[in-house]
Amino acid sequence: MSPFFRRARSGAALPRRVVAVMSGLCAAFLPLTASVASVASPVPALHWISCDDGFQCATAQVPLDHRRPHGAMIDIAVMRHPATDTAHRIGSLFVNGGGPSEQLLPLRAEYGRIPAAWRARYDIVGFDPRGFGSSTAIRCFPTMDAESKFLSGLPAVPDTGPQIADWDRTWARFDARCASRGGALLRHDSTADVARDMDLLRQATGDPVMNYVGLSYGTGLGATYANLFPGRVGRMILDGNLDPVAWTHGDGRLPAFLRMGADKASAATLDALLDLCGKASTTACAFSAGTPAATHAKFETLLSRLRAHPVPIGTPPDTLSCDDLCAVFSLPLADVGAWKAGTDQLQQLWTASATGHPVTAPARSSLTAPQAPSSLAAPQAPYAGQEQTLAVLCSDSANPRDPRAYTAAARLASARSGLIGLSWVWPSEACAKWPTGRDGYTGPWNRRTAGPILLVGITGDPATSYANSVAMSRALARARLLTVHGYGHTELSNPSACAGDYEDRYLLTGALPPPGTVCEQDTIPFS
């Protein structure tokens, strides 16, 4: 769950692949003791230096353990772009584009897509959270190649008994390796730790309140901050929300994403894609079979063909294959602007599955395993192992500690959501044996904040369902929900000019949209 800012009000957003198989989910979430928030930590000094393209960079030192503010320290890499309209500057606007993941490389790459009104009036501030990127990082392997080799051979999701057993063993060994090599930061790498770091950064930038925009996982960070520091909340937009209660509370049977209904949300969005494709002409949607029912039937036939005979993609020596899981997981459900391209690819698979010829797409096409955005995969990018995401999510959310529970959860997800439901189950098992952290926050979520919070939810969000945004609006003490009728994960990645106007007005003046406001999405699928 890691979209970044991609709303370009003066032009179309660039398409991006949907990473359907999450790389890291969560495990035990231990309650926060009240004493942590009451211990004052020293405010770090930020010495800004120019770091290209108008950005300024600094390194902040924060406590490893906020219970021991004068103990061991870690580094937090911070970056800002000063407001372009200095005469009317409001303050700093902290941003988190989702994940959990590193933030600075994506921010630099996509700064220009942050709405111009925000860039004019605010210093845009991002930071690599503890454990990630250029901050003090969690690292369980000497190189990324070593980690990839360790995990090589695992399927996208396990299917057979032997595959499940191998999956269990591999992730148990991965977790044990991290327990022995991950260092002390593993015990202090929850979202609550990041929220405390963020409040120190707020003080370091001289801002009296926290102005913040968080997407996807970033909504969880925002909600945690709002309840740890309610008196410091300024203007806060949370877009594509988690359900904070479902996320943090479990009974040991279901992974967190199933408790939040992510599998059902993805299945519903897939159904909508096929329905809308079926109503469109083949010019607008190449995979259309003329009616919604016929298009659904065509899709099921395609999956049956691919299950029996995977289709080659590309040309030697880089030949790959696409099976039924590949066809489902590669659909760009989170980016409605890419739906046409996704159904074009389905049609290519349909033709290839009938003729036996390879798909005549580039060898590394988007039908293959999803790749990281180029900004994250660049040679200068720091180490970015899966353990960095796991360290946060496994500290935050209650997932089963018994590996056998995931087999039962996979049966449930498959029954209620089809193949796409499996993408929200098996990666969670990486948390089954993960060493538990100490600092997770489980509520309460209804502490009255100094300023009201603006929530944004898309009705057809395939990752964090609209029901999650409704749940967040009910959990928070002062929140207003802005509904966007449409599809995709987060409004900033699937723009609505109507919603954008309300967001601008809120960030610039503090004015909320009227209760019950509903906006339409700009992009109409297959129009």
ZIURNOR-V265177 format. One record per pair of residues at least 24 apart in sequence whose ideal C-beta (glycine too) atoms are under 7 Angstrom apart, sorted by the first residue. I is the first residue (numbers start at 1). J is the second residue. Records with the same first field share a line. If there is no record, write none. Layout:
# ZIURNOR-V265177
I = J  J
This chain:
# ZIURNOR-V265177
1 = 98  216  217  463  464
2 = 97  98  99  101  216  217
3 = 97  98  215  216  334  489  490  493
4 = 97  98  106  110
5 = 97  110  113  114  492
6 = 110  113  492  493
7 = 113  115  492  495  500
8 = 113
9 = 115  495  497  500
12 = 337
13 = 337  493  495
15 = 332  335  337  338  341
16 = 335  373
17 = 332  366  370  371
18 = 332  333  334  335  370
19 = 370
20 = 329  423
21 = 156  329  423  427
22 = 423  424  427
23 = 386  389  427
24 = 386  389  390  393  427  430
25 = 255  256  257  393  399  427  428  430  431
26 = 256  393  394  396  397  399  428  431
27 = 394  399  401  431  432  434  436
28 = 398  401  436
29 = 248  395  396  397  398  440  442
30 = 436  437  438  440
31 = 442
32 = 192  439  440  441
35 = 67
36 = 66  67  439
37 = 228
39 = 66  67  69
40 = 69
41 = 66  69  200
42 = 69
43 = 200  203  204
44 = 200  204
45 = 204
46 = 78  204  205
51 = 79
53 = 108
54 = 81
55 = 79  80  81  108
56 = 80
60 = 200  201  204
62 = 197  200
64 = 184  185  188
65 = 188
66 = 193  196
74 = 130  136  185
75 = 135  136
76 = 127  128  130  135  197
77 = 104  127  128  133  134  135
78 = 125  127  201
79 = 104  107  126
80 = 123  124  125
81 = 111  123  124
82 = 123
83 = 120  121  122  123
84 = 119  120
85 = 120  121
88 = 121
89 = 121
90 = 121  122
91 = 122  207  211
92 = 122  123  125  205  207  211
93 = 118  122  123  124  125  211  213
94 = 125  198  210  211  212
95 = 124  126  213
96 = 214  215  218  221
97 = 215  218
98 = 215  216  217  218
99 = 217  389
100 = 129  217  389  392  393
101 = 132  389
102 = 128  132  133  384
103 = 127  128
104 = 128  133  134
105 = 375  376  381
106 = 373  375  376
109 = 375
115 = 500  504
117 = 504  508
118 = 507
121 = 508
122 = 211
125 = 205
127 = 201
129 = 194
130 = 185  189  193  194  197
131 = 185  189  388  391  392
132 = 388
133 = 382
134 = 382
136 = 185
137 = 382  383  388
138 = 182  185  186  189  387  388  391
139 = 383  385
140 = 177  178  181  182  385  387
141 = 385
144 = 383  385
147 = 385
150 = 174
156 = 325  329
157 = 325  422  423  426
158 = 426
164 = 407
167 = 426  429
168 = 403
171 = 429  430  432
172 = 433
174 = 430
175 = 430  433  434
176 = 433
178 = 387  435
179 = 435
182 = 387
186 = 391  435  437
187 = 437  438
188 = 437  438  439
189 = 391  392  395  437
190 = 392  395  396  437  439  440  441
191 = 220  221  224  392  396  441
192 = 224  228  439  440  441
193 = 439
194 = 221
195 = 221  224  225  228
196 = 228
198 = 225
199 = 225  229  232
202 = 232
209 = 233  234  450  451
210 = 234
211 = 235
212 = 236
213 = 237
214 = 238
215 = 239  240  490  492
216 = 240  463  464  489  490
219 = 472
220 = 244  247
223 = 445  472  476
224 = 441
226 = 449  453  476
227 = 444  445  447
228 = 441
230 = 447  448  449  450
231 = 450
232 = 450
233 = 449  450  451  453
234 = 451
235 = 451  506  507  510
236 = 453
237 = 454  456  503  506  507
238 = 453  455  472
239 = 456  490  491  492
240 = 461  464  489  490
241 = 455  457  464  468  469  472
242 = 464  468  472
243 = 468  471  472
244 = 445  472  475
245 = 445  471  475
246 = 471
247 = 397
248 = 396  397  398  442  443
249 = 398  442
250 = 398  399
252 = 400  401  405
253 = 400  405
254 = 409
255 = 399  400  409  425  428
256 = 397  398  399
257 = 424  428
258 = 409  413  424  425
260 = 468
261 = 465  467
262 = 424  463  465
263 = 413  416  417  420  421  424
264 = 416  417
265 = 461  462  463  465
266 = 333  417  420  462
267 = 417  418  420  421
269 = 333  460  462  487
270 = 331  333  420
272 = 460  487
273 = 333  339
274 = 299
276 = 525  526
277 = 343  526
280 = 526
284 = 526  527
285 = 340  343  526
286 = 343  344  347
287 = 343  346  347  350
302 = 327  346  349  350  353
303 = 327
305 = 353
306 = 349  353
309 = 353
311 = 349  352  353  359
312 = 358
313 = 358  359  361  363  365  367  368
314 = 358  361  362  363  365
315 = 363
318 = 363
320 = 368
322 = 349  367
324 = 419
325 = 419
326 = 367
328 = 419  420
329 = 423
330 = 366  367
333 = 462
334 = 462  463  488  489  493
335 = 488  493  494
336 = 486  487  488  494  521  523  525
337 = 523
339 = 525  526
340 = 526
390 = 430  431  434
393 = 431
394 = 431  434
395 = 437  440
396 = 440
399 = 428  431
400 = 432
401 = 432
403 = 429  432
445 = 475  476
446 = 475  476  477
447 = 477
448 = 477  478
449 = 477  478
452 = 478  479  480  512
453 = 478  479
454 = 480  482  503  506  512
455 = 479  480  481  482
456 = 482  484  491  499
457 = 481  483  484
458 = 484  486  487  488  491  494
459 = 483  484  485  486
460 = 486  487
461 = 488  489
462 = 489
463 = 489
464 = 489
480 = 512  513  515
482 = 513  517  519
483 = 517  518
484 = 519  521
485 = 518  520  521
486 = 520  521
487 = 525
494 = 521  523
495 = 522
496 = 520  521  522
497 = 522
